[in-house]
Amino acid sequence: MSPTINDPAVEALAEEVRRATNAESATEAIKLALRHELERLQRQRSFEERNAEVMAMADALGETDPQFDLKSFSDAMWAGR
């Protein structure tokens, strides 16, 4: 049984996906698109997870040098250019 689609924009999208994926029908194309979207959402990590990873990398770098002079460092890097 095919789903009933009453929205021309959705029909056009389903047909576009069907052609792009060589699906046998719009139903197969919709199923494939929905499956891919679910997989994408399941792979997506939360901000908290990504932030925790970045914070762990920053912590692994250790303390910063309070005597470090960024201006002098930058000037030395650009010297001779």
mmCIF file of the N, C-alpha and C atoms, coordinates in Angstrom:
data_MODEL
# 
_entry.id   MODEL 
# 
loop_
_atom_site.group_PDB 
_atom_site.id 
_atom_site.type_symbol 
_atom_site.label_atom_id 
_atom_site.label_alt_id 
_atom_site.label_comp_id 
_atom_site.label_asym_id 
_atom_site.label_entity_id 
_atom_site.label_seq_id 
_atom_site.pdbx_PDB_ins_code 
_atom_site.Cartn_x 
_atom_site.Cartn_y 
_atom_site.Cartn_z 
_atom_site.occupancy 
_atom_site.B_iso_or_equiv 
_atom_site.pdbx_formal_charge 
_atom_site.auth_seq_id 
_atom_site.auth_comp_id 
_atom_site.auth_asym_id 
_atom_site.auth_atom_id 
_atom_site.pdbx_PDB_model_num 
ATOM 1   N N  . MET A 1 1  ? 0.833  -1.172 0.000  1.00 0.00 ? 1  MET A N  1 
ATOM 2   C CA . MET A 1 1  ? 0.000  0.000  0.000  1.00 0.00 ? 1  MET A CA 1 
ATOM 3   C C  . MET A 1 1  ? 0.885  1.245  0.000  1.00 0.00 ? 1  MET A C  1 
ATOM 4   N N  . SER A 1 2  ? 0.667  2.125  -0.919 1.00 0.00 ? 2  SER A N  1 
ATOM 5   C CA . SER A 1 2  ? 1.441  3.356  -1.030 1.00 0.00 ? 2  SER A CA 1 
ATOM 6   C C  . SER A 1 2  ? 0.882  4.419  -0.101 1.00 0.00 ? 2  SER A C  1 
ATOM 7   N N  . PRO A 1 3  ? 1.756  5.248  0.442  1.00 0.00 ? 3  PRO A N  1 
ATOM 8   C CA . PRO A 1 3  ? 1.244  6.341  1.272  1.00 0.00 ? 3  PRO A CA 1 
ATOM 9   C C  . PRO A 1 3  ? 0.530  7.362  0.387  1.00 0.00 ? 3  PRO A C  1 
ATOM 10  N N  . THR A 1 4  ? -0.470 7.995  0.943  1.00 0.00 ? 4  THR A N  1 
ATOM 11  C CA . THR A 1 4  ? -1.180 9.037  0.218  1.00 0.00 ? 4  THR A CA 1 
ATOM 12  C C  . THR A 1 4  ? -0.518 10.367 0.530  1.00 0.00 ? 4  THR A C  1 
ATOM 13  N N  . ILE A 1 5  ? -0.070 11.035 -0.522 1.00 0.00 ? 5  ILE A N  1 
ATOM 14  C CA . ILE A 1 5  ? 0.597  12.320 -0.358 1.00 0.00 ? 5  ILE A CA 1 
ATOM 15  C C  . ILE A 1 5  ? -0.279 13.379 -1.004 1.00 0.00 ? 5  ILE A C  1 
ATOM 16  N N  . ASN A 1 6  ? -0.707 14.351 -0.217 1.00 0.00 ? 6  ASN A N  1 
ATOM 17  C CA . ASN A 1 6  ? -1.584 15.404 -0.715 1.00 0.00 ? 6  ASN A CA 1 
ATOM 18  C C  . ASN A 1 6  ? -0.865 16.730 -0.885 1.00 0.00 ? 6  ASN A C  1 
ATOM 19  N N  . ASP A 1 7  ? 0.442  16.700 -0.825 1.00 0.00 ? 7  ASP A N  1 
ATOM 20  C CA . ASP A 1 7  ? 1.234  17.923 -0.928 1.00 0.00 ? 7  ASP A CA 1 
ATOM 21  C C  . ASP A 1 7  ? 2.123  17.815 -2.166 1.00 0.00 ? 7  ASP A C  1 
ATOM 22  N N  . PRO A 1 8  ? 1.910  18.673 -3.165 1.00 0.00 ? 8  PRO A N  1 
ATOM 23  C CA . PRO A 1 8  ? 2.707  18.599 -4.391 1.00 0.00 ? 8  PRO A CA 1 
ATOM 24  C C  . PRO A 1 8  ? 4.212  18.751 -4.143 1.00 0.00 ? 8  PRO A C  1 
ATOM 25  N N  . ALA A 1 9  ? 4.590  19.547 -3.159 1.00 0.00 ? 9  ALA A N  1 
ATOM 26  C CA . ALA A 1 9  ? 6.015  19.722 -2.856 1.00 0.00 ? 9  ALA A CA 1 
ATOM 27  C C  . ALA A 1 9  ? 6.615  18.419 -2.339 1.00 0.00 ? 9  ALA A C  1 
ATOM 28  N N  . VAL A 1 10 ? 5.859  17.701 -1.512 1.00 0.00 ? 10 VAL A N  1 
ATOM 29  C CA . VAL A 1 10 ? 6.337  16.419 -0.987 1.00 0.00 ? 10 VAL A CA 1 
ATOM 30  C C  . VAL A 1 10 ? 6.415  15.401 -2.117 1.00 0.00 ? 10 VAL A C  1 
ATOM 31  N N  . GLU A 1 11 ? 5.429  15.401 -2.989 1.00 0.00 ? 11 GLU A N  1 
ATOM 32  C CA . GLU A 1 11 ? 5.458  14.496 -4.148 1.00 0.00 ? 11 GLU A CA 1 
ATOM 33  C C  . GLU A 1 11 ? 6.694  14.768 -4.999 1.00 0.00 ? 11 GLU A C  1 
ATOM 34  N N  . ALA A 1 12 ? 6.999  16.041 -5.226 1.00 0.00 ? 12 ALA A N  1 
ATOM 35  C CA . ALA A 1 12 ? 8.163  16.398 -6.038 1.00 0.00 ? 12 ALA A CA 1 
ATOM 36  C C  . ALA A 1 12 ? 9.458  15.964 -5.360 1.00 0.00 ? 12 ALA A C  1 
ATOM 37  N N  . LEU A 1 13 ? 9.547  16.162 -4.048 1.00 0.00 ? 13 LEU A N  1 
ATOM 38  C CA . LEU A 1 13 ? 10.740 15.726 -3.315 1.00 0.00 ? 13 LEU A CA 1 
ATOM 39  C C  . LEU A 1 13 ? 10.895 14.212 -3.369 1.00 0.00 ? 13 LEU A C  1 
ATOM 40  N N  . ALA A 1 14 ? 9.800  13.501 -3.181 1.00 0.00 ? 14 ALA A N  1 
ATOM 41  C CA . ALA A 1 14 ? 9.841  12.039 -3.228 1.00 0.00 ? 14 ALA A CA 1 
ATOM 42  C C  . ALA A 1 14 ? 10.295 11.567 -4.606 1.00 0.00 ? 14 ALA A C  1 
ATOM 43  N N  . GLU A 1 15 ? 9.813  12.206 -5.644 1.00 0.00 ? 15 GLU A N  1 
ATOM 44  C CA . GLU A 1 15 ? 10.209 11.830 -7.003 1.00 0.00 ? 15 GLU A CA 1 
ATOM 45  C C  . GLU A 1 15 ? 11.681 12.156 -7.243 1.00 0.00 ? 15 GLU A C  1 
ATOM 46  N N  . GLU A 1 16 ? 12.127 13.279 -6.730 1.00 0.00 ? 16 GLU A N  1 
ATOM 47  C CA . GLU A 1 16 ? 13.538 13.653 -6.880 1.00 0.00 ? 16 GLU A CA 1 
ATOM 48  C C  . GLU A 1 16 ? 14.443 12.645 -6.174 1.00 0.00 ? 16 GLU A C  1 
ATOM 49  N N  . VAL A 1 17 ? 14.061 12.247 -4.967 1.00 0.00 ? 17 VAL A N  1 
ATOM 50  C CA . VAL A 1 17 ? 14.844 11.240 -4.234 1.00 0.00 ? 17 VAL A CA 1 
ATOM 51  C C  . VAL A 1 17 ? 14.781 9.903  -4.963 1.00 0.00 ? 17 VAL A C  1 
ATOM 52  N N  . ARG A 1 18 ? 13.610 9.549  -5.492 1.00 0.00 ? 18 ARG A N  1 
ATOM 53  C CA . ARG A 1 18 ? 13.467 8.281  -6.224 1.00 0.00 ? 18 ARG A CA 1 
ATOM 54  C C  . ARG A 1 18 ? 14.429 8.234  -7.402 1.00 0.00 ? 18 ARG A C  1 
ATOM 55  N N  . ARG A 1 19 ? 14.487 9.331  -8.169 1.00 0.00 ? 19 ARG A N  1 
ATOM 56  C CA . ARG A 1 19 ? 15.391 9.366  -9.329 1.00 0.00 ? 19 ARG A CA 1 
ATOM 57  C C  . ARG A 1 19 ? 16.855 9.336  -8.884 1.00 0.00 ? 19 ARG A C  1 
ATOM 58  N N  . ALA A 1 20 ? 17.187 10.108 -7.855 1.00 0.00 ? 20 ALA A N  1 
ATOM 59  C CA . ALA A 1 20 ? 18.576 10.200 -7.399 1.00 0.00 ? 20 ALA A CA 1 
ATOM 60  C C  . ALA A 1 20 ? 19.092 8.883  -6.836 1.00 0.00 ? 20 ALA A C  1 
ATOM 61  N N  . THR A 1 21 ? 18.193 8.107  -6.237 1.00 0.00 ? 21 THR A N  1 
ATOM 62  C CA . THR A 1 21 ? 18.604 6.847  -5.611 1.00 0.00 ? 21 THR A CA 1 
ATOM 63  C C  . THR A 1 21 ? 18.278 5.630  -6.463 1.00 0.00 ? 21 THR A C  1 
ATOM 64  N N  . ASN A 1 22 ? 17.630 5.858  -7.599 1.00 0.00 ? 22 ASN A N  1 
ATOM 65  C CA . ASN A 1 22 ? 17.178 4.756  -8.461 1.00 0.00 ? 22 ASN A CA 1 
ATOM 66  C C  . ASN A 1 22 ? 16.232 3.814  -7.726 1.00 0.00 ? 22 ASN A C  1 
ATOM 67  N N  . ALA A 1 23 ? 15.469 4.361  -6.801 1.00 0.00 ? 23 ALA A N  1 
ATOM 68  C CA . ALA A 1 23 ? 14.489 3.548  -6.072 1.00 0.00 ? 23 ALA A CA 1 
ATOM 69  C C  . ALA A 1 23 ? 13.388 3.122  -7.037 1.00 0.00 ? 23 ALA A C  1 
ATOM 70  N N  . GLU A 1 24 ? 12.782 1.983  -6.754 1.00 0.00 ? 24 GLU A N  1 
ATOM 71  C CA . GLU A 1 24 ? 11.736 1.459  -7.629 1.00 0.00 ? 24 GLU A CA 1 
ATOM 72  C C  . GLU A 1 24 ? 10.452 2.263  -7.547 1.00 0.00 ? 24 GLU A C  1 
ATOM 73  N N  . SER A 1 25 ? 10.222 2.901  -6.406 1.00 0.00 ? 25 SER A N  1 
ATOM 74  C CA . SER A 1 25 ? 8.972  3.642  -6.235 1.00 0.00 ? 25 SER A CA 1 
ATOM 75  C C  . SER A 1 25 ? 9.206  4.823  -5.298 1.00 0.00 ? 25 SER A C  1 
ATOM 76  N N  . ALA A 1 26 ? 8.227  5.703  -5.272 1.00 0.00 ? 26 ALA A N  1 
ATOM 77  C CA . ALA A 1 26 ? 8.295  6.832  -4.346 1.00 0.00 ? 26 ALA A CA 1 
ATOM 78  C C  . ALA A 1 26 ? 8.261  6.328  -2.909 1.00 0.00 ? 26 ALA A C  1 
ATOM 79  N N  . THR A 1 27 ? 7.519  5.253  -2.665 1.00 0.00 ? 27 THR A N  1 
ATOM 80  C CA . THR A 1 27 ? 7.450  4.678  -1.321 1.00 0.00 ? 27 THR A CA 1 
ATOM 81  C C  . THR A 1 27 ? 8.835  4.225  -0.865 1.00 0.00 ? 27 THR A C  1 
ATOM 82  N N  . GLU A 1 28 ? 9.564  3.542  -1.763 1.00 0.00 ? 28 GLU A N  1 
ATOM 83  C CA . GLU A 1 28 ? 10.921 3.100  -1.426 1.00 0.00 ? 28 GLU A CA 1 
ATOM 84  C C  . GLU A 1 28 ? 11.834 4.301  -1.189 1.00 0.00 ? 28 GLU A C  1 
ATOM 85  N N  . ALA A 1 29 ? 11.669 5.337  -1.986 1.00 0.00 ? 29 ALA A N  1 
ATOM 86  C CA . ALA A 1 29 ? 12.482 6.541  -1.829 1.00 0.00 ? 29 ALA A CA 1 
ATOM 87  C C  . ALA A 1 29 ? 12.208 7.209  -0.488 1.00 0.00 ? 29 ALA A C  1 
ATOM 88  N N  . ILE A 1 30 ? 10.944 7.290  -0.115 1.00 0.00 ? 30 ILE A N  1 
ATOM 89  C CA . ILE A 1 30 ? 10.571 7.890  1.171  1.00 0.00 ? 30 ILE A CA 1 
ATOM 90  C C  . ILE A 1 30 ? 11.129 7.061  2.320  1.00 0.00 ? 30 ILE A C  1 
ATOM 91  N N  . LYS A 1 31 ? 11.015 5.744  2.221  1.00 0.00 ? 31 LYS A N  1 
ATOM 92  C CA . LYS A 1 31 ? 11.535 4.859  3.267  1.00 0.00 ? 31 LYS A CA 1 
ATOM 93  C C  . LYS A 1 31 ? 13.045 5.041  3.412  1.00 0.00 ? 31 LYS A C  1 
ATOM 94  N N  . LEU A 1 32 ? 13.748 5.112  2.286  1.00 0.00 ? 32 LEU A N  1 
ATOM 95  C CA . LEU A 1 32 ? 15.190 5.300  2.311  1.00 0.00 ? 32 LEU A CA 1 
ATOM 96  C C  . LEU A 1 32 ? 15.559 6.648  2.933  1.00 0.00 ? 32 LEU A C  1 
ATOM 97  N N  . ALA A 1 33 ? 14.851 7.699  2.528  1.00 0.00 ? 33 ALA A N  1 
ATOM 98  C CA . ALA A 1 33 ? 15.133 9.035  3.059  1.00 0.00 ? 33 ALA A CA 1 
ATOM 99  C C  . ALA A 1 33 ? 14.876 9.096  4.561  1.00 0.00 ? 33 ALA A C  1 
ATOM 100 N N  . LEU A 1 34 ? 13.788 8.497  5.001  1.00 0.00 ? 34 LEU A N  1 
ATOM 101 C CA . LEU A 1 34 ? 13.477 8.498  6.432  1.00 0.00 ? 34 LEU A CA 1 
ATOM 102 C C  . LEU A 1 34 ? 14.500 7.689  7.221  1.00 0.00 ? 34 LEU A C  1 
ATOM 103 N N  . ARG A 1 35 ? 14.921 6.561  6.670  1.00 0.00 ? 35 ARG A N  1 
ATOM 104 C CA . ARG A 1 35 ? 15.932 5.733  7.340  1.00 0.00 ? 35 ARG A CA 1 
ATOM 105 C C  . ARG A 1 35 ? 17.249 6.506  7.467  1.00 0.00 ? 35 ARG A C  1 
ATOM 106 N N  . HIS A 1 36 ? 17.649 7.182  6.391  1.00 0.00 ? 36 HIS A N  1 
ATOM 107 C CA . HIS A 1 36 ? 18.885 7.966  6.444  1.00 0.00 ? 36 HIS A CA 1 
ATOM 108 C C  . HIS A 1 36 ? 18.787 9.102  7.455  1.00 0.00 ? 36 HIS A C  1 
ATOM 109 N N  . GLU A 1 37 ? 17.642 9.744  7.518  1.00 0.00 ? 37 GLU A N  1 
ATOM 110 C CA . GLU A 1 37 ? 17.468 10.838 8.478  1.00 0.00 ? 37 GLU A CA 1 
ATOM 111 C C  . GLU A 1 37 ? 17.547 10.318 9.915  1.00 0.00 ? 37 GLU A C  1 
ATOM 112 N N  . LEU A 1 38 ? 16.926 9.177  10.180 1.00 0.00 ? 38 LEU A N  1 
ATOM 113 C CA . LEU A 1 38 ? 17.012 8.592  11.526 1.00 0.00 ? 38 LEU A CA 1 
ATOM 114 C C  . LEU A 1 38 ? 18.454 8.240  11.882 1.00 0.00 ? 38 LEU A C  1 
ATOM 115 N N  . GLU A 1 39 ? 19.182 7.658  10.933 1.00 0.00 ? 39 GLU A N  1 
ATOM 116 C CA . GLU A 1 39 ? 20.582 7.315  11.184 1.00 0.00 ? 39 GLU A CA 1 
ATOM 117 C C  . GLU A 1 39 ? 21.404 8.570  11.456 1.00 0.00 ? 39 GLU A C  1 
ATOM 118 N N  . ARG A 1 40 ? 21.155 9.640  10.693 1.00 0.00 ? 40 ARG A N  1 
ATOM 119 C CA . ARG A 1 40 ? 21.876 10.889 10.887 1.00 0.00 ? 40 ARG A CA 1 
ATOM 120 C C  . ARG A 1 40 ? 21.611 11.453 12.281 1.00 0.00 ? 40 ARG A C  1 
ATOM 121 N N  . LEU A 1 41 ? 20.356 11.418 12.694 1.00 0.00 ? 41 LEU A N  1 
ATOM 122 C CA . LEU A 1 41 ? 20.001 11.937 14.010 1.00 0.00 ? 41 LEU A CA 1 
ATOM 123 C C  . LEU A 1 41 ? 20.615 11.106 15.129 1.00 0.00 ? 41 LEU A C  1 
ATOM 124 N N  . GLN A 1 42 ? 20.686 9.797  14.929 1.00 0.00 ? 42 GLN A N  1 
ATOM 125 C CA . GLN A 1 42 ? 21.262 8.929  15.955 1.00 0.00 ? 42 GLN A CA 1 
ATOM 126 C C  . GLN A 1 42 ? 22.773 9.122  16.064 1.00 0.00 ? 42 GLN A C  1 
ATOM 127 N N  . ARG A 1 43 ? 23.423 9.487  14.952 1.00 0.00 ? 43 ARG A N  1 
ATOM 128 C CA . ARG A 1 43 ? 24.875 9.716  14.975 1.00 0.00 ? 43 ARG A CA 1 
ATOM 129 C C  . ARG A 1 43 ? 25.231 11.062 15.573 1.00 0.00 ? 43 ARG A C  1 
ATOM 130 N N  . GLN A 1 44 ? 24.295 11.961 15.546 1.00 0.00 ? 44 GLN A N  1 
ATOM 131 C CA . GLN A 1 44 ? 24.542 13.325 15.995 1.00 0.00 ? 44 GLN A CA 1 
ATOM 132 C C  . GLN A 1 44 ? 24.819 13.339 17.500 1.00 0.00 ? 44 GLN A C  1 
ATOM 133 N N  . ARG A 1 45 ? 25.936 13.942 17.853 1.00 0.00 ? 45 ARG A N  1 
ATOM 134 C CA . ARG A 1 45 ? 26.271 14.038 19.267 1.00 0.00 ? 45 ARG A CA 1 
ATOM 135 C C  . ARG A 1 45 ? 25.742 15.352 19.815 1.00 0.00 ? 45 ARG A C  1 
ATOM 136 N N  . SER A 1 46 ? 25.399 15.338 21.064 1.00 0.00 ? 46 SER A N  1 
ATOM 137 C CA . SER A 1 46 ? 24.875 16.544 21.693 1.00 0.00 ? 46 SER A CA 1 
ATOM 138 C C  . SER A 1 46 ? 25.997 17.559 21.900 1.00 0.00 ? 46 SER A C  1 
ATOM 139 N N  . PHE A 1 47 ? 25.604 18.801 22.105 1.00 0.00 ? 47 PHE A N  1 
ATOM 140 C CA . PHE A 1 47 ? 26.578 19.852 22.403 1.00 0.00 ? 47 PHE A CA 1 
ATOM 141 C C  . PHE A 1 47 ? 27.397 19.471 23.627 1.00 0.00 ? 47 PHE A C  1 
ATOM 142 N N  . GLU A 1 48 ? 26.740 18.934 24.633 1.00 0.00 ? 48 GLU A N  1 
ATOM 143 C CA . GLU A 1 48 ? 27.437 18.576 25.869 1.00 0.00 ? 48 GLU A CA 1 
ATOM 144 C C  . GLU A 1 48 ? 28.524 17.540 25.603 1.00 0.00 ? 48 GLU A C  1 
ATOM 145 N N  . GLU A 1 49 ? 28.229 16.549 24.752 1.00 0.00 ? 49 GLU A N  1 
ATOM 146 C CA . GLU A 1 49 ? 29.226 15.523 24.438 1.00 0.00 ? 49 GLU A CA 1 
ATOM 147 C C  . GLU A 1 49 ? 30.413 16.131 23.690 1.00 0.00 ? 49 GLU A C  1 
ATOM 148 N N  . ARG A 1 50 ? 30.130 16.958 22.685 1.00 0.00 ? 50 ARG A N  1 
ATOM 149 C CA . ARG A 1 50 ? 31.208 17.584 21.915 1.00 0.00 ? 50 ARG A CA 1 
ATOM 150 C C  . ARG A 1 50 ? 32.014 18.534 22.794 1.00 0.00 ? 50 ARG A C  1 
ATOM 151 N N  . ASN A 1 51 ? 31.323 19.295 23.635 1.00 0.00 ? 51 ASN A N  1 
ATOM 152 C CA . ASN A 1 51 ? 32.004 20.247 24.510 1.00 0.00 ? 51 ASN A CA 1 
ATOM 153 C C  . ASN A 1 51 ? 32.892 19.520 25.518 1.00 0.00 ? 51 ASN A C  1 
ATOM 154 N N  . ALA A 1 52 ? 32.423 18.415 26.058 1.00 0.00 ? 52 ALA A N  1 
ATOM 155 C CA . ALA A 1 52 ? 33.224 17.650 27.016 1.00 0.00 ? 52 ALA A CA 1 
ATOM 156 C C  . ALA A 1 52 ? 34.512 17.159 26.359 1.00 0.00 ? 52 ALA A C  1 
ATOM 157 N N  . GLU A 1 53 ? 34.426 16.744 25.109 1.00 0.00 ? 53 GLU A N  1 
ATOM 158 C CA . GLU A 1 53 ? 35.618 16.285 24.395 1.00 0.00 ? 53 GLU A CA 1 
ATOM 159 C C  . GLU A 1 53 ? 36.614 17.429 24.201 1.00 0.00 ? 53 GLU A C  1 
ATOM 160 N N  . VAL A 1 54 ? 36.124 18.588 23.809 1.00 0.00 ? 54 VAL A N  1 
ATOM 161 C CA . VAL A 1 54 ? 36.995 19.752 23.613 1.00 0.00 ? 54 VAL A CA 1 
ATOM 162 C C  . VAL A 1 54 ? 37.620 20.178 24.939 1.00 0.00 ? 54 VAL A C  1 
ATOM 163 N N  . MET A 1 55 ? 36.833 20.182 25.998 1.00 0.00 ? 55 MET A N  1 
ATOM 164 C CA . MET A 1 55 ? 37.357 20.573 27.307 1.00 0.00 ? 55 MET A CA 1 
ATOM 165 C C  . MET A 1 55 ? 38.430 19.592 27.780 1.00 0.00 ? 55 MET A C  1 
ATOM 166 N N  . ALA A 1 56 ? 38.248 18.302 27.509 1.00 0.00 ? 56 ALA A N  1 
ATOM 167 C CA . ALA A 1 56 ? 39.250 17.307 27.888 1.00 0.00 ? 56 ALA A CA 1 
ATOM 168 C C  . ALA A 1 56 ? 40.552 17.548 27.122 1.00 0.00 ? 56 ALA A C  1 
ATOM 169 N N  . MET A 1 57 ? 40.448 17.901 25.843 1.00 0.00 ? 57 MET A N  1 
ATOM 170 C CA . MET A 1 57 ? 41.654 18.199 25.066 1.00 0.00 ? 57 MET A CA 1 
ATOM 171 C C  . MET A 1 57 ? 42.347 19.442 25.612 1.00 0.00 ? 57 MET A C  1 
ATOM 172 N N  . ALA A 1 58 ? 41.575 20.452 25.986 1.00 0.00 ? 58 ALA A N  1 
ATOM 173 C CA . ALA A 1 58 ? 42.158 21.672 26.552 1.00 0.00 ? 58 ALA A CA 1 
ATOM 174 C C  . ALA A 1 58 ? 42.834 21.364 27.883 1.00 0.00 ? 58 ALA A C  1 
ATOM 175 N N  . ASP A 1 59 ? 42.189 20.551 28.711 1.00 0.00 ? 59 ASP A N  1 
ATOM 176 C CA . ASP A 1 59 ? 42.781 20.172 29.999 1.00 0.00 ? 59 ASP A CA 1 
ATOM 177 C C  . ASP A 1 59 ? 44.087 19.407 29.798 1.00 0.00 ? 59 ASP A C  1 
ATOM 178 N N  . ALA A 1 60 ? 44.145 18.572 28.744 1.00 0.00 ? 60 ALA A N  1 
ATOM 179 C CA . ALA A 1 60 ? 45.343 17.786 28.478 1.00 0.00 ? 60 ALA A CA 1 
ATOM 180 C C  . ALA A 1 60 ? 46.528 18.676 28.102 1.00 0.00 ? 60 ALA A C  1 
ATOM 181 N N  . LEU A 1 61 ? 46.260 19.874 27.611 1.00 0.00 ? 61 LEU A N  1 
ATOM 182 C CA . LEU A 1 61 ? 47.345 20.801 27.273 1.00 0.00 ? 61 LEU A CA 1 
ATOM 183 C C  . LEU A 1 61 ? 48.023 21.358 28.514 1.00 0.00 ? 61 LEU A C  1 
ATOM 184 N N  . GLY A 1 62 ? 47.334 21.361 29.621 1.00 0.00 ? 62 GLY A N  1 
ATOM 185 C CA . GLY A 1 62 ? 47.910 21.843 30.870 1.00 0.00 ? 62 GLY A CA 1 
ATOM 186 C C  . GLY A 1 62 ? 47.683 23.324 31.081 1.00 0.00 ? 62 GLY A C  1 
ATOM 187 N N  . GLU A 1 63 ? 48.285 23.819 32.141 1.00 0.00 ? 63 GLU A N  1 
ATOM 188 C CA . GLU A 1 63 ? 48.151 25.227 32.517 1.00 0.00 ? 63 GLU A CA 1 
ATOM 189 C C  . GLU A 1 63 ? 48.837 26.121 31.493 1.00 0.00 ? 63 GLU A C  1 
ATOM 190 N N  . THR A 1 64 ? 48.320 27.324 31.346 1.00 0.00 ? 64 THR A N  1 
ATOM 191 C CA . THR A 1 64 ? 48.978 28.303 30.478 1.00 0.00 ? 64 THR A CA 1 
ATOM 192 C C  . THR A 1 64 ? 50.051 29.031 31.274 1.00 0.00 ? 64 THR A C  1 
ATOM 193 N N  . ASP A 1 65 ? 51.025 29.570 30.559 1.00 0.00 ? 65 ASP A N  1 
ATOM 194 C CA . ASP A 1 65 ? 52.113 30.317 31.183 1.00 0.00 ? 65 ASP A CA 1 
ATOM 195 C C  . ASP A 1 65 ? 51.641 31.747 31.416 1.00 0.00 ? 65 ASP A C  1 
ATOM 196 N N  . PRO A 1 66 ? 51.509 32.171 32.663 1.00 0.00 ? 66 PRO A N  1 
ATOM 197 C CA . PRO A 1 66 ? 51.028 33.529 32.929 1.00 0.00 ? 66 PRO A CA 1 
ATOM 198 C C  . PRO A 1 66 ? 52.008 34.599 32.441 1.00 0.00 ? 66 PRO A C  1 
ATOM 199 N N  . GLN A 1 67 ? 53.262 34.222 32.190 1.00 0.00 ? 67 GLN A N  1 
ATOM 200 C CA . GLN A 1 67 ? 54.273 35.168 31.717 1.00 0.00 ? 67 GLN A CA 1 
ATOM 201 C C  . GLN A 1 67 ? 54.314 35.275 30.188 1.00 0.00 ? 67 GLN A C  1 
ATOM 202 N N  . PHE A 1 68 ? 53.534 34.451 29.503 1.00 0.00 ? 68 PHE A N  1 
ATOM 203 C CA . PHE A 1 68 ? 53.563 34.434 28.038 1.00 0.00 ? 68 PHE A CA 1 
ATOM 204 C C  . PHE A 1 68 ? 53.060 35.758 27.484 1.00 0.00 ? 68 PHE A C  1 
ATOM 205 N N  . ASP A 1 69 ? 53.827 36.327 26.556 1.00 0.00 ? 69 ASP A N  1 
ATOM 206 C CA . ASP A 1 69 ? 53.482 37.609 25.939 1.00 0.00 ? 69 ASP A CA 1 
ATOM 207 C C  . ASP A 1 69 ? 53.120 37.353 24.476 1.00 0.00 ? 69 ASP A C  1 
ATOM 208 N N  . LEU A 1 70 ? 51.846 37.327 24.184 1.00 0.00 ? 70 LEU A N  1 
ATOM 209 C CA . LEU A 1 70 ? 51.377 37.024 22.833 1.00 0.00 ? 70 LEU A CA 1 
ATOM 210 C C  . LEU A 1 70 ? 51.872 38.052 21.823 1.00 0.00 ? 70 LEU A C  1 
ATOM 211 N N  . LYS A 1 71 ? 51.922 39.317 22.213 1.00 0.00 ? 71 LYS A N  1 
ATOM 212 C CA . LYS A 1 71 ? 52.374 40.374 21.289 1.00 0.00 ? 71 LYS A CA 1 
ATOM 213 C C  . LYS A 1 71 ? 53.813 40.125 20.869 1.00 0.00 ? 71 LYS A C  1 
ATOM 214 N N  . SER A 1 72 ? 54.685 39.854 21.833 1.00 0.00 ? 72 SER A N  1 
ATOM 215 C CA . SER A 1 72 ? 56.092 39.581 21.505 1.00 0.00 ? 72 SER A CA 1 
ATOM 216 C C  . SER A 1 72 ? 56.211 38.333 20.642 1.00 0.00 ? 72 SER A C  1 
ATOM 217 N N  . PHE A 1 73 ? 55.453 37.314 20.969 1.00 0.00 ? 73 PHE A N  1 
ATOM 218 C CA . PHE A 1 73 ? 55.465 36.072 20.196 1.00 0.00 ? 73 PHE A CA 1 
ATOM 219 C C  . PHE A 1 73 ? 55.031 36.338 18.759 1.00 0.00 ? 73 PHE A C  1 
ATOM 220 N N  . SER A 1 74 ? 53.934 37.074 18.588 1.00 0.00 ? 74 SER A N  1 
ATOM 221 C CA . SER A 1 74 ? 53.430 37.385 17.249 1.00 0.00 ? 74 SER A CA 1 
ATOM 222 C C  . SER A 1 74 ? 54.420 38.237 16.472 1.00 0.00 ? 74 SER A C  1 
ATOM 223 N N  . ASP A 1 75 ? 55.000 39.229 17.131 1.00 0.00 ? 75 ASP A N  1 
ATOM 224 C CA . ASP A 1 75 ? 55.989 40.086 16.470 1.00 0.00 ? 75 ASP A CA 1 
ATOM 225 C C  . ASP A 1 75 ? 57.181 39.261 15.992 1.00 0.00 ? 75 ASP A C  1 
ATOM 226 N N  . ALA A 1 76 ? 57.636 38.330 16.818 1.00 0.00 ? 76 ALA A N  1 
ATOM 227 C CA . ALA A 1 76 ? 58.772 37.486 16.448 1.00 0.00 ? 76 ALA A CA 1 
ATOM 228 C C  . ALA A 1 76 ? 58.415 36.584 15.266 1.00 0.00 ? 76 ALA A C  1 
ATOM 229 N N  . MET A 1 77 ? 57.180 36.104 15.240 1.00 0.00 ? 77 MET A N  1 
ATOM 230 C CA . MET A 1 77 ? 56.758 35.248 14.122 1.00 0.00 ? 77 MET A CA 1 
ATOM 231 C C  . MET A 1 77 ? 56.727 36.026 12.812 1.00 0.00 ? 77 MET A C  1 
ATOM 232 N N  . TRP A 1 78 ? 56.350 37.294 12.883 1.00 0.00 ? 78 TRP A N  1 
ATOM 233 C CA . TRP A 1 78 ? 56.210 38.104 11.672 1.00 0.00 ? 78 TRP A CA 1 
ATOM 234 C C  . TRP A 1 78 ? 57.506 38.818 11.287 1.00 0.00 ? 78 TRP A C  1 
ATOM 235 N N  . ALA A 1 79 ? 58.513 38.722 12.131 1.00 0.00 ? 79 ALA A N  1 
ATOM 236 C CA . ALA A 1 79 ? 59.790 39.386 11.830 1.00 0.00 ? 79 ALA A CA 1 
ATOM 237 C C  . ALA A 1 79 ? 60.363 38.802 10.540 1.00 0.00 ? 79 ALA A C  1 
ATOM 238 N N  . GLY A 1 80 ? 60.849 39.677 9.692  1.00 0.00 ? 80 GLY A N  1 
ATOM 239 C CA . GLY A 1 80 ? 61.456 39.206 8.454  1.00 0.00 ? 80 GLY A CA 1 
ATOM 240 C C  . GLY A 1 80 ? 60.467 39.022 7.314  1.00 0.00 ? 80 GLY A C  1 
ATOM 241 N N  . ARG A 1 81 ? 59.240 39.333 7.533  1.00 0.00 ? 81 ARG A N  1 
ATOM 242 C CA . ARG A 1 81 ? 58.246 39.190 6.449  1.00 0.00 ? 81 ARG A CA 1 
ATOM 243 C C  . ARG A 1 81 ? 58.002 40.501 5.804  1.00 0.00 ? 81 ARG A C  1 
# 
